Structure formats: structure tokens, C-alpha cells
Amino acid sequence: MAKGKRRDSEGQYITLPYAQLKSEAWRSLSGAAVKVWLELHTRFNGSNNGNVRLSMNEAVSALGISKGTAQRSFVELEEKGVNKHAILTP
């Protein structure tokens, strides 16, 4: 692949900064909360910043988790620092 050219077939990427991955908040997340966080990030399409949504029912369906697990995951993410832009703060 030539320098500067992007392969559209590879799709979008989610950036996971080391500061985030090494933060106490990130490392203390449950597996279900990480799955919900990642699913939430897949909802960003490059032009819907500020309008990214994931309902509990959508999380249940997309991730194969129970409603209770989804609800606890959303609460956990909020308690541990997901800000309004859905990025876990270090």
C-alpha cells in the first residue's frame, strides 16, 4: 500500500490510548462493561459526534447479555468515568 493511502475495506478503528488502558478505572471494569463501551464506540460513524446512542435493549441484543447485566454495565461505566463523549477518562 502506498504511503498516505487508506484501505477503506479495513473500516474504522477505535483508539485506545495507553493512558486509558493503564488507568485504574479501565482495569477495574467488568468484561460486560468493556463490551458495552466497545459497542457504544462502534456507533460513532465519523459524523454523529454528540449523537451516539446505545439503549439497554440494543446492548442486550447486540452483545448477548441480560438486561440486568446491561444495566449494571451502564451504571459501572458512568461511575468509573465515561464522560459525555463516551471516552473513559484516565
Secondary structure, 3 states (H helix, E strand, C coil): CCCCCCCHHHCCCCCCCHHHHCCHHHHCCCHHHHHHHHHHHHCCCCCCCCCCCCCHHHHHHHHCCCHHHHHHHHHHHHHCCECCCCCECC
